[in-house]
Structure formats: structure tokens, C-alpha cells
Amino acid sequence: MSTQGNKRFPSGNWFWHEWDKSVRSKEEVLEYLKMAKAVRANLLLNVGPTNEGILREEDEQVLQDLQN
């Protein structure tokens, strides 16, 4: 079951769902980090594990890309 999202939050969900394949790009995450730094805030990336306790491959890839 999918909850309708919007342009900014396409999945419309707060928690991990198997059918939710949305992921932010490296560039989007870097922009969020830039905004958080500007207002001296923390940024919660909210990358949660699947039912098996592992990160989705697409989430892991974006996090690894942030190191480069």
C-alpha cells in the first residue's frame, strides 16, 4: 500500500517499506547538509535497515558516494 507523497517527499512515508524505492541523490543530500550547516543544525538522514537488518543497496551507494 502506498501513501501519496509530493514533489519534495515522493514516497509520502516516514518508515521503511519494501515497495518504497525512493532515494535522495548525492547532490540532494549535500544540499541538505549545506542548509543544515548554515543554520547550525543536525541532519538526520533517516536511512533505516530493512526487515533483514541491512541497508538497501541504493541507500548504501549514496552514503558511500558522499565520501568522494
Secondary structure as GFF3:
##gff-version 3
##sequence-region A 1 68
A	DSSP	alpha_helix	26	38	.	.	.	ID=ss1
A	DSSP	alpha_helix	57	66	.	.	.	ID=ss2
###
